[in-house]
Amino acid sequence: MTQFKKLFEPGKIGKLEVKNRIVMAPLGHGFAFGTKDGFMTDRLIAFHEARARGGVGLIQPTTSSLGPPYDSVTAFSPGVLTITDSEHVESVKRWTKRIHSYGTKASFSLSHQGAALARMVQMRPFTDRPEWNRVVTATGTKDPVTGFETHTLTEDEIADIVEAFGQAAERGVTAGFDLVRIQGCHAYLIHQFLSPRENRRTDKYGGSAENRARFACEIIRRVRKAVGPDFPILFRMNGDDHIEGGITLDEGIEHARMFVDAGVDILDISSGPSESSHWQFVTMYQPSGLLVPSAAAIKKATGATVMAVGKINPVLGERILEEGLADFIQMGRPLMADPDLPNKVREGRLDEIKPCIYCGHCQAGGTLGGYANCTVNPALGKELEYSVEPAQKKKRIMVIGGGPAGMEAARILAERGHETSLYEKSDALGGQWKAVAAHLPEQSSLINYLSTGLNRAGVNVHLNKTVDRQLVEVMQPDAVVVATGSIPAKPDIPGIDNQHVVQAVDVLLGKADTGREIVIIGGRIVGLGTALFLAEKGKKVSVITRSQIGRGLGRNLKPALFHSLIEYGVHLYPFSIPDSITESGVNFWWSSGDEKNRNDVFAFLKADTVVLATGSENDNTLAEELKGVIPEVYTIGDCAGKRSIFAAMRGGAEIGLKL
């Protein structure tokens, strides 16, 4: 068993000592729990306090720091920690004092959004702050579709922004933060200067890597002047943009050397301009520790103190530290999922950690989508009001169905004191999520967490047990929670009953064999996930779907999955309607154009196996049978018409707290 000695060693950032090597990564739009004009709220304090209490060594909140008119972070994420003036600084002191009470350190960020504001301004122009509507960047462009123009900063404007960074740094020190973080990463203004793809200037701020880094280095030097020689400076940068024409790792190393020479104490190695955002927000379809090689290469080349990020769990984090690949381990979404993660790791309670499954639901809303929600942690952002309290009246409750919804409901019901029994007709818990875990083994962590939670709560689990009305009448529970899931849909297509036609879930679970050439009918997440699963095994795969490919996929899941499908040569046919399935393949009507104005082509795809991924139908037969038999019957998850892991987990939690 891993001992986690390195993870809980104190670490140094310049002269600052941090109590352990676990860092909470910056979070943006969905976590802006302050007032819309940037003042502190109890909710914002409670969110970060839960992570400080949970044992994290350093918290890196997103802050709006530059003073007007350069306070573009306020435009981007109203409600974040704000230190744009002295009044806001006094407000933030409440936050820093509370975080420090747990021995946790905190950084503040210096950032200008630059062209990253363009999409927001086009969708919802600012009427109260019209200066935000003039979007500035390294090299201005005109959108060929909308005609919206961004503006090239002049050298005088650059100097003014550099000065704004320095003044903001002084306010951060006054507010009680322990170190300053300069955001030179992702797709924000500093990165727009660093990137050869974005920066096409011909003056001293463009051209060579040194010129493109000049703006960043001027900011670093001005910040160093503002904070003094001993206050730590962290620079967050893209080690590699992972996009053609962007920053390469070799350039990232060159940048890193310049940043250290300019006065930086630690480098935080991230990635992901907007075109490759799935490298910033790593998904379930990408390997763990995806960005660690960049961090390790920069550390080796520069000798700098380095922070690694990107889908890192505690076991991997310990190994990274042991091997000297990085000096600190940064986690974002894992600490959203479980704020007590550090303490649980230190105490050896790994099986109690709520696992982030990297589903992307917390990012589903984008910049205009309101507050974030977490699939596995219903308390996210609701730390002040969420609690699992003992039930006022103890009941005997049957939960029917051992998928995520049923498991979550049963655990919470038992924790609240109900006598809870869970019935699953198969020989293993997990429901539909077992198919996901078969393709993506890391996803078994959710099933493991839910299973151990049932044991700790004292739920009576019955496997290989089919429940019918007769059994319920015999047991006479006070309430029944039906979580019987769904069954795969079977569309009305001629030839659908041929022997070589199988369901995607059976393919993923290893219950159905496939031939060499495969056609998948259905292009949403199940169909595309199955396509990747088969393509990785060397199969020749084509996907046809009635509408767009990947409809409903999250903004980071979609590019991650699409890039993998392209890499494996999967053929994708949007706006395609199956006509018939023959013994040798699939006839279909296909259009490569708009669905409403298409000129369809009748086509044929050869297939040894046809895989159906055409959705599911509610399996709510038992719920209907129990009406009038038991006074309290509730349906949750797929059998209630919910079609996502988030809806299943949230439905289970809500019914668990309700009864």
LUMFIFI-116897 format. One record per residue (C-alpha): residue number from 1; x, y, z. Coordinates in Angstrom, 3 decimals, m for minus. Each point is the difference from the previous one (the first is absolute). Example, Ala and Ser with C-alpha at 12.3 -4.5 7.8 and 13.67 -1.06 7.14 Angstrom:
% LUMFIFI-116897
1,12.300,m4.500,7.800
2,1.370,3.440,m0.660
//
This chain:
% LUMFIFI-116897
1,0.000,0.000,0.000
2,1.270,3.464,m0.914
3,1.306,1.926,3.034
4,m0.342,3.541,m1.434
5,3.117,1.268,1.756
6,0.899,2.470,m2.754
7,m3.511,1.338,m0.428
8,m0.104,1.142,3.618
9,3.515,1.383,0.282
10,0.192,3.780,0.466
11,1.098,1.791,m3.172
12,1.668,3.302,m0.754
13,m1.032,2.621,m2.560
14,2.763,2.537,0.248
15,0.137,0.713,3.727
16,m3.634,m1.022,0.588
17,m0.544,m3.369,1.687
18,m3.147,m1.902,m0.941
19,m1.113,m2.743,2.410
20,m0.350,m2.665,m2.717
21,0.302,m0.410,m3.758
22,m3.733,m0.028,m0.827
23,m1.235,3.131,m1.770
24,m3.565,0.904,m0.902
25,m0.019,1.166,m3.621
26,m1.699,3.228,m1.137
27,m3.700,m0.329,m0.805
28,m1.876,2.500,m2.110
29,m3.489,0.778,m1.198
30,m2.150,m2.439,1.950
31,1.602,0.783,3.346
32,m0.551,3.754,0.148
33,m1.969,m0.047,3.228
34,0.631,3.613,0.975
35,m2.374,2.860,m0.717
36,m0.240,1.100,m3.619
37,1.994,3.118,0.830
38,2.735,m2.112,1.522
39,m0.515,0.199,3.742
40,0.429,m2.873,2.419
41,m2.838,m2.339,0.949
42,m0.269,m2.764,2.582
43,m0.593,m2.435,m2.848
44,3.299,0.842,m1.687
45,1.854,m0.329,3.294
46,m1.708,m3.315,0.804
47,0.916,m1.497,m3.373
48,3.726,0.589,0.443
49,m0.063,m0.542,3.759
50,m1.246,m3.561,m0.564
51,3.132,m0.709,m2.072
52,2.292,1.662,2.540
53,m1.603,m2.010,2.799
54,0.402,m3.080,m2.193
55,3.771,0.329,0.206
56,1.168,1.644,m3.235
57,3.337,1.827,0.277
58,m0.605,2.860,m2.423
59,m3.163,1.416,m1.569
60,0.196,1.854,m3.306
61,m3.278,1.863,m0.472
62,m0.864,1.957,m3.095
63,0.128,3.699,0.859
64,m0.832,3.182,m1.843
65,2.956,2.193,0.911
66,0.775,2.569,m2.691
67,m1.641,3.351,0.571
68,m2.449,1.583,m2.480
69,m0.071,0.114,m2.954
70,2.137,m3.170,m0.091
71,m2.160,m2.067,2.378
72,m1.058,m2.366,m2.775
73,m0.157,m2.983,2.372
74,m2.991,1.672,1.641
75,m1.668,0.091,m3.412
76,0.908,m3.629,m0.629
77,m0.982,m1.360,3.426
78,m1.981,2.463,2.119
79,m0.050,m1.117,3.604
80,3.583,m1.267,0.276
81,2.328,1.204,2.753
82,0.634,3.646,m0.849
83,2.791,2.405,1.008
84,m0.396,2.652,m2.679
85,m0.037,2.815,2.578
86,0.528,0.626,3.717
87,m3.646,m0.627,0.894
88,0.119,m3.483,m1.514
89,3.340,m0.678,1.683
90,m1.607,0.493,3.415
91,m2.798,m2.368,m0.986
92,2.449,m2.727,m1.056
93,1.890,0.138,3.307
94,m2.864,m2.010,1.527
95,0.783,m2.771,m2.476
96,3.790,m0.082,0.467
97,m0.352,0.018,3.789
98,m2.355,m2.999,m0.089
99,2.240,m1.986,m2.371
100,3.080,0.725,2.102
101,m1.745,m1.312,3.127
102,0.510,m3.529,m1.397
103,3.689,0.495,m0.717
104,m0.786,0.199,m3.723
105,1.727,2.501,m2.275
106,m1.741,1.946,m2.759
107,1.018,1.667,m3.244
108,m1.719,2.763,m1.931
109,m0.035,0.180,m3.781
110,0.961,2.769,m2.398
111,m1.643,m0.373,m3.379
112,m1.386,1.863,m2.961
113,m2.387,m1.986,m2.202
114,0.838,1.739,m3.271
115,m1.675,m1.600,m3.019
116,m1.573,m2.661,2.223
117,m2.723,2.615,0.635
118,m0.974,0.184,m3.684
119,m2.613,m2.742,0.001
120,m1.629,1.341,3.160
121,m0.140,3.553,m1.325
122,m1.633,m1.204,m3.219
123,m2.604,m2.035,1.863
124,m0.748,2.552,2.705
125,1.552,3.471,m0.439
126,0.718,1.944,3.181
127,m2.240,3.021,0.403
128,1.169,1.157,3.442
129,3.701,m0.374,m0.816
130,0.303,0.834,m3.731
131,3.829,0.044,0.213
132,m0.124,m3.799,0.339
133,m1.558,m0.224,m3.465
134,3.301,1.130,m1.540
135,1.800,m3.344,0.068
136,3.781,0.293,m0.198
137,2.671,m2.564,m0.844
138,3.524,m0.406,m1.335
139,m1.169,0.100,m3.621
140,m3.534,1.086,m0.792
141,m2.147,m1.966,m2.440
142,m3.395,0.193,m1.655
143,m2.353,m2.942,0.363
144,m0.857,m1.119,m3.557
145,m3.480,m1.107,1.068
146,m1.170,2.686,2.438
147,2.245,2.878,m1.043
148,0.967,0.619,3.625
149,3.427,1.621,0.323
150,2.565,m0.321,2.752
151,2.578,2.761,0.366
152,3.788,m0.147,m0.079
153,1.519,1.521,3.115
154,2.338,2.942,m0.569
155,3.318,0.171,1.844
156,m1.383,2.766,2.231
157,m3.024,m2.175,0.860
158,2.324,m2.920,0.758
159,1.943,2.193,2.421
160,m3.235,1.027,1.733
161,m1.042,m3.648,0.437
162,3.417,m0.941,1.387
163,m0.397,2.786,2.557
164,m3.500,m1.262,0.859
165,1.492,m3.424,0.773
166,2.494,1.606,2.378
167,m2.609,2.038,1.851
168,m2.240,m3.063,0.319
169,2.896,m1.972,1.493
170,0.343,2.597,2.752
171,m3.701,m0.356,0.857
172,0.350,m3.786,0.176
173,2.753,0.269,2.584
174,m2.141,2.405,2.034
175,m2.948,m2.420,m0.167
176,2.044,m2.631,1.827
177,0.797,m2.484,m2.755
178,3.205,m2.047,0.208
179,1.106,m0.005,m3.629
180,m0.954,1.481,m3.353
181,m0.959,m2.038,m3.063
182,0.452,1.534,m3.455
183,m2.352,m1.612,m2.516
184,2.093,m0.456,m3.131
185,m1.859,m3.112,m1.092
186,m3.010,m1.328,m1.890
187,m1.351,2.614,m2.397
188,0.329,3.212,2.009
189,1.834,3.182,m0.948
190,3.543,m0.969,1.045
191,m0.339,m3.268,m1.902
192,m1.292,1.908,m3.021
193,3.379,1.759,m0.065
194,1.978,m3.210,0.614
195,m1.714,m2.030,m2.722
196,1.462,0.125,m3.517
197,m3.445,m0.929,m1.247
198,m1.642,3.037,1.606
199,2.819,2.564,m0.009
200,0.809,1.362,m3.462
201,1.489,3.301,1.125
202,3.073,1.448,m1.708
203,1.162,2.253,2.855
204,2.071,m0.923,3.054
205,m2.911,m2.050,1.385
206,m0.211,m2.360,m2.980
207,2.063,m2.335,m2.133
208,2.610,m1.933,2.001
209,m0.804,m1.977,3.137
210,1.896,2.601,2.013
211,m2.067,2.845,m1.442
212,m3.266,m1.856,0.525
213,0.995,m0.593,3.642
214,0.910,3.650,0.536
215,m3.484,0.980,1.231
216,m0.026,m2.851,2.527
217,3.506,0.806,1.249
218,m0.835,3.688,0.382
219,m2.988,m0.998,2.126
220,2.129,m2.341,2.130
221,2.596,2.697,0.628
222,m2.653,2.606,0.838
223,m1.698,m2.423,2.390
224,3.312,m0.824,1.645
225,0.586,3.714,0.556
226,m3.453,0.288,1.544
227,0.172,m2.971,2.387
228,3.666,0.175,0.993
229,2.803,m2.583,m0.186
230,m1.439,m2.615,2.381
231,m3.665,m0.230,m1.021
232,m0.473,m3.121,m2.198
233,m1.005,0.375,m3.646
234,m1.653,m2.914,m1.798
235,m0.342,0.075,m3.783
236,m2.657,m2.217,m1.582
237,0.898,m0.880,m3.576
238,m0.774,m2.383,m2.831
239,2.903,m2.404,m0.237
240,m1.341,m1.051,m3.396
241,m3.129,1.280,m1.774
242,m0.605,m3.371,m1.659
243,m1.228,1.757,m3.105
244,1.648,0.427,m3.383
245,1.716,3.383,m0.210
246,m0.223,0.610,3.746
247,2.618,m0.136,2.727
248,2.083,m3.185,m0.126
249,1.705,m1.614,2.978
250,3.370,1.265,m1.222
251,m1.395,3.540,m0.027
252,m1.605,m0.608,3.386
253,3.418,m0.881,1.415
254,1.460,3.144,m1.563
255,m2.794,2.094,1.508
256,0.493,m1.630,3.403
257,3.684,0.978,0.094
258,m0.915,3.616,m0.754
259,m2.712,0.065,2.663
260,2.354,m1.343,2.664
261,2.659,2.527,m1.000
262,m2.608,2.771,0.297
263,m0.766,m0.944,3.620
264,m2.459,m2.916,0.185
265,0.287,m2.433,2.965
266,m2.174,m2.852,m1.306
267,m1.462,m1.038,m3.362
268,m3.487,m1.490,m0.208
269,m0.117,m2.038,m3.224
270,m3.425,m0.153,m1.636
271,m1.237,m0.069,m3.607
272,m2.973,0.634,m2.182
273,m0.785,3.080,m2.041
274,m3.679,0.036,m0.877
275,0.520,m2.113,m3.139
276,1.480,m2.818,2.102
277,m1.850,0.594,3.265
278,m0.169,m3.753,0.681
279,3.711,0.246,0.840
280,m0.898,2.515,2.695
281,m3.074,m1.879,1.244
282,1.135,m3.589,m0.454
283,m2.899,m2.410,m0.512
284,m0.903,m3.608,0.700
285,1.185,m0.863,m3.521
286,3.565,1.140,0.691
287,2.670,m1.638,2.157
288,0.866,1.159,3.507
289,2.994,2.264,0.434
290,m0.267,1.208,m3.564
291,1.950,3.217,0.605
292,2.648,m1.435,2.320
293,2.537,m0.629,m2.810
294,m0.019,3.723,m0.804
295,0.496,0.942,3.654
296,2.793,m2.559,0.373
297,1.790,1.187,m3.150
298,m0.136,3.642,1.120
299,1.234,m0.889,3.479
300,2.879,m2.031,m1.420
301,1.012,2.704,m2.496
302,m0.244,2.980,2.352
303,0.505,m1.399,3.509
304,m3.025,2.060,1.057
305,m2.543,m0.892,2.650
306,m2.961,m1.397,m1.942
307,m3.651,m0.761,0.644
308,m1.736,m2.785,m1.963
309,m3.705,m0.147,m0.830
310,m2.386,m1.967,m2.200
311,m2.013,m3.029,1.204
312,2.289,m0.970,2.858
313,m1.249,m2.236,2.812
314,1.837,m0.418,3.327
315,1.786,m3.218,m0.968
316,1.272,1.510,m3.237
317,0.857,3.224,1.812
318,2.189,m1.866,2.491
319,1.830,m1.735,m2.827
320,0.581,3.287,m1.852
321,1.570,1.482,3.110
322,2.068,m3.112,0.732
323,1.423,0.017,m3.520
324,0.821,3.698,0.191
325,m2.206,0.904,m2.959
326,m1.603,2.907,1.868
327,0.087,1.673,3.419
328,m3.711,0.587,0.628
329,m3.149,m1.836,m1.135
330,m2.978,2.103,m1.023
331,m3.563,m1.300,m0.006
332,m3.151,1.801,m1.069
333,m2.952,m2.244,m0.657
334,1.066,m2.729,2.486
335,m0.303,2.621,2.738
336,m3.371,1.103,m1.351
337,m1.141,m3.600,0.285
338,1.415,m0.482,3.492
339,1.273,2.954,2.040
340,1.300,m2.435,2.646
341,2.223,m1.862,m2.463
342,3.344,1.005,1.623
343,m1.078,m1.022,3.499
344,m1.428,m3.291,m1.243
345,3.239,m0.774,m1.824
346,2.116,0.865,3.040
347,m2.194,m2.207,2.220
348,0.045,m2.934,m2.435
349,m3.705,0.261,m0.852
350,0.385,m0.131,m3.781
351,m3.160,m2.064,m0.498
352,m2.030,2.842,1.529
353,1.124,2.592,m2.553
354,m2.752,1.160,m2.337
355,1.711,m0.472,m3.370
356,m0.065,2.577,m2.752
357,m1.080,m1.892,m3.118
358,1.032,2.822,m2.377
359,m3.448,0.030,m1.592
360,0.203,3.758,m0.623
361,m3.377,0.809,1.522
362,1.534,2.693,2.218
363,1.066,1.840,m3.179
364,m3.177,m0.533,m1.974
365,m1.247,3.562,0.349
366,3.024,1.852,m1.382
367,0.388,3.704,0.743
368,m3.736,0.716,0.057
369,m1.243,m3.133,1.699
370,m0.403,0.935,3.662
371,1.437,m1.959,2.900
372,1.741,m3.340,m0.427
373,m1.424,m3.332,1.132
374,1.888,m3.213,0.706
375,m1.229,m3.475,m0.913
376,1.383,m1.674,3.130
377,m0.194,2.878,2.493
378,m3.444,1.599,0.421
379,1.436,2.301,2.685
380,2.236,1.865,m2.465
381,m0.642,3.709,0.447
382,m2.682,m0.774,2.593
383,2.343,m0.568,2.932
384,m2.045,2.237,2.298
385,m3.301,m1.804,m0.431
386,0.800,m3.581,m1.059
387,0.056,m2.616,2.737
388,m1.064,m3.604,0.518
389,m2.214,0.111,3.086
390,m1.586,m2.924,1.882
391,m3.510,m0.802,m1.217
392,m2.776,1.221,2.286
393,m1.868,m3.274,m0.534
394,1.965,m3.200,m0.702
395,m1.438,m2.136,m2.809
396,0.537,m3.380,m1.645
397,0.923,0.815,m3.588
398,0.580,m2.226,m3.022
399,2.205,1.420,m2.772
400,m0.416,m1.931,m3.236
401,2.940,0.238,m2.409
402,3.720,0.069,0.690
403,1.131,2.643,m2.441
404,1.470,3.358,1.089
405,m3.412,1.522,0.773
406,m1.117,m2.888,2.188
407,3.373,m0.328,1.733
408,0.182,3.689,0.838
409,m3.583,0.040,1.291
410,0.496,m3.116,2.126
411,3.212,1.295,1.572
412,m1.486,3.336,1.043
413,m3.220,m1.576,1.235
414,1.968,m2.394,2.210
415,2.290,2.767,1.264
416,m3.105,1.870,1.132
417,m1.146,m2.996,2.040
418,m2.469,m1.750,m2.290
419,0.045,m3.805,m0.163
420,1.005,m0.245,m3.633
421,0.226,m2.991,m2.333
422,1.350,0.179,m3.559
423,m1.009,m2.571,m2.613
424,1.888,m0.594,m3.249
425,m1.088,m2.625,m2.522
426,3.522,m0.612,m1.378
427,3.057,m1.362,1.763
428,1.770,3.376,0.351
429,m0.783,3.585,0.930
430,0.525,2.912,m2.370
431,m2.850,m0.115,m2.480
432,0.667,1.687,m3.335
433,3.198,1.523,1.402
434,1.596,m3.453,m0.184
435,0.070,0.408,m3.771
436,1.826,3.327,0.327
437,2.497,m1.524,2.434
438,0.621,m2.916,m2.374
439,1.238,2.451,m2.632
440,1.579,2.511,2.381
441,1.334,m1.936,3.024
442,0.577,3.181,2.034
443,m3.766,0.438,0.115
444,m0.316,m3.085,2.203
445,1.021,2.339,2.833
446,m3.600,1.236,0.176
447,m1.392,m3.522,0.390
448,2.652,m0.807,2.615
449,m0.776,3.162,1.964
450,m3.745,m0.611,m0.064
451,0.434,m3.689,0.935
452,2.202,0.696,2.997
453,m2.398,2.736,1.038
454,m2.818,m2.537,0.120
455,2.071,m2.231,2.263
456,0.945,2.837,2.363
457,m3.609,1.163,0.245
458,m1.288,m3.501,0.764
459,m2.189,m0.463,m3.075
460,m1.262,m3.558,m0.486
461,1.050,m0.807,m3.573
462,m1.702,m2.841,m1.881
463,1.600,m1.002,m3.325
464,m1.545,m2.334,m2.588
465,m3.403,0.942,1.376
466,m2.841,1.031,m2.268
467,m2.710,1.975,1.757
468,m3.639,m0.241,m1.016
469,m3.290,1.131,1.467
470,m0.399,m3.241,1.939
471,3.315,0.419,1.821
472,m0.815,3.587,0.904
473,m3.381,m1.072,1.374
474,1.754,m2.602,2.140
475,2.660,2.414,1.284
476,m2.497,2.834,0.665
477,2.556,2.849,0.101
478,m0.989,3.515,0.975
479,1.370,1.317,m3.288
480,1.425,m1.293,m3.265
481,2.535,1.832,m2.136
482,m0.017,m1.366,m3.539
483,3.294,0.449,m1.852
484,m0.382,m2.734,m2.591
485,1.744,1.982,m2.694
486,m0.724,m0.349,m3.682
487,0.201,m2.500,m2.812
488,1.703,0.685,m3.349
489,m2.349,1.273,m2.675
490,m0.594,m2.065,m3.117
491,m0.961,2.250,m2.928
492,m2.388,m1.154,m2.699
493,2.461,m0.727,m2.812
494,m0.393,m2.875,m2.453
495,2.576,m2.652,0.879
496,0.335,1.116,3.634
497,m0.416,m3.611,1.200
498,2.883,m1.384,m2.024
499,2.489,m1.997,2.059
500,2.878,2.390,m0.688
501,m1.897,2.933,1.581
502,0.992,0.602,3.626
503,m0.436,2.649,2.670
504,2.854,2.355,0.899
505,m0.294,m0.726,3.724
506,0.503,m3.716,m0.694
507,3.096,0.759,m2.076
508,1.521,2.096,2.788
509,m0.770,m2.641,2.628
510,1.549,m2.761,m2.114
511,m3.337,m1.771,m0.461
512,m0.014,0.384,m3.801
513,2.768,m0.772,m2.484
514,0.646,2.174,m3.032
515,1.579,m0.560,m3.382
516,2.698,1.999,m1.786
517,m2.236,2.613,m1.669
518,m2.581,1.689,2.174
519,m2.775,2.529,m0.536
520,m1.358,1.736,3.088
521,m3.459,1.532,m0.210
522,m0.123,2.940,2.414
523,2.460,2.869,0.359
524,m0.416,1.272,3.529
525,2.259,m0.844,2.934
526,m0.777,m3.736,0.157
527,0.458,m0.508,m3.729
528,3.194,2.032,m0.174
529,1.422,m1.586,3.137
530,m0.690,m3.448,m1.448
531,1.576,1.063,m3.292
532,3.197,0.996,1.795
533,m0.043,m3.204,2.065
534,m0.161,m2.104,m3.170
535,2.413,2.138,m2.030
536,2.602,m0.362,2.727
537,m0.265,m3.755,m0.541
538,0.875,0.398,m3.677
539,m3.541,m0.171,m1.379
540,m1.099,2.000,m3.033
541,m2.847,2.135,1.336
542,m2.601,2.293,m1.567
543,m2.662,1.980,1.871
544,m3.271,1.200,m1.479
545,m2.428,2.250,1.870
546,m3.193,1.876,m0.830
547,1.247,3.414,1.104
548,3.313,1.530,0.990
549,2.870,m2.161,1.166
550,0.504,0.300,3.748
551,m3.234,1.841,0.717
552,m0.217,0.824,3.698
553,3.675,m0.568,0.758
554,1.689,2.493,2.322
555,2.313,2.651,m1.405
556,3.148,m1.860,1.122
557,m1.194,m3.590,m0.346
558,m0.863,0.622,m3.629
559,3.450,1.045,m1.286
560,1.733,m2.637,2.150
561,m2.158,m2.747,m1.445
562,0.051,1.360,m3.550
563,3.796,0.261,m0.091
564,0.279,m3.632,1.065
565,m2.546,m1.117,m2.599
566,1.929,1.858,m2.701
567,3.266,m1.528,1.196
568,m1.444,m3.508,m0.344
569,m1.575,0.688,m3.382
570,m3.634,m0.360,0.995
571,m2.327,1.107,m2.824
572,m2.788,2.327,1.140
573,m3.242,0.542,m1.957
574,m2.301,2.696,1.441
575,m3.582,0.549,m1.184
576,m0.261,m3.625,m1.044
577,m3.208,m2.008,0.205
578,0.210,m3.825,m0.027
579,m2.073,m1.529,m2.756
580,0.577,m3.685,0.625
581,2.472,m2.488,1.452
582,1.073,m2.823,m2.282
583,2.160,m3.048,0.677
584,3.031,1.872,m1.316
585,m0.521,3.548,1.231
586,m2.231,3.072,0.342
587,m1.898,1.972,m2.632
588,m0.548,3.626,0.967
589,m0.965,3.407,m1.257
590,2.896,2.402,0.504
591,0.481,3.731,m0.287
592,3.177,1.936,0.752
593,m1.937,3.262,0.159
594,m2.678,1.620,2.132
595,m2.744,m2.329,1.166
596,m2.794,2.316,m1.165
597,1.356,0.603,m3.497
598,1.708,m3.240,m0.826
599,0.337,m1.741,m3.323
600,0.180,m3.547,1.311
601,2.228,m2.697,m1.418
602,m0.955,m3.658,0.287
603,3.108,m1.841,1.204
604,1.149,m3.349,1.325
605,2.577,m0.839,2.680
606,1.375,m3.517,0.224
607,m0.163,m1.494,3.486
608,0.737,m3.319,1.647
609,m1.749,1.343,3.103
610,m2.571,2.748,0.474
611,0.002,1.614,3.446
612,m3.045,1.861,1.323
613,0.520,3.097,2.148
614,m3.391,1.588,m0.544
615,m0.911,0.945,3.535
616,m1.985,m1.670,2.738
617,m3.547,m0.521,1.164
618,m1.159,0.385,3.595
619,m0.242,m3.276,1.895
620,m2.741,1.174,2.355
621,m2.260,m3.071,m0.156
622,0.504,m0.797,3.684
623,m0.822,3.542,1.059
624,m3.284,m0.196,m1.879
625,m0.820,m3.375,1.588
626,0.598,1.337,3.510
627,m2.429,2.908,m0.267
628,m2.609,m0.488,2.709
629,1.942,m2.863,1.603
630,2.447,2.107,2.020
631,m0.909,3.537,1.110
632,3.420,1.427,m0.874
633,1.497,m0.938,m3.370
634,2.701,2.152,m1.597
635,1.843,m0.311,m3.299
636,3.518,1.301,m0.601
637,2.672,m0.247,m2.683
638,m0.598,m1.392,m3.472
639,m3.326,m1.607,0.875
640,m1.272,3.498,0.805
641,1.084,1.228,m3.417
642,3.352,1.414,1.087
643,2.790,m0.681,m2.467
644,3.289,1.091,1.558
645,2.285,m1.066,2.804
646,m0.491,3.424,1.568
647,m3.785,m0.389,0.029
648,0.308,m3.514,1.428
649,2.322,1.017,2.830
650,m1.900,3.195,0.778
651,m3.346,m1.829,m0.027
652,1.385,m2.599,2.396
653,1.335,2.654,2.359
654,m3.232,1.992,m0.033
655,m2.233,m2.956,0.819
656,2.474,m1.094,2.661
657,m0.307,3.368,1.715
658,m3.756,0.274,m0.510
659,m1.366,m3.150,1.670
//
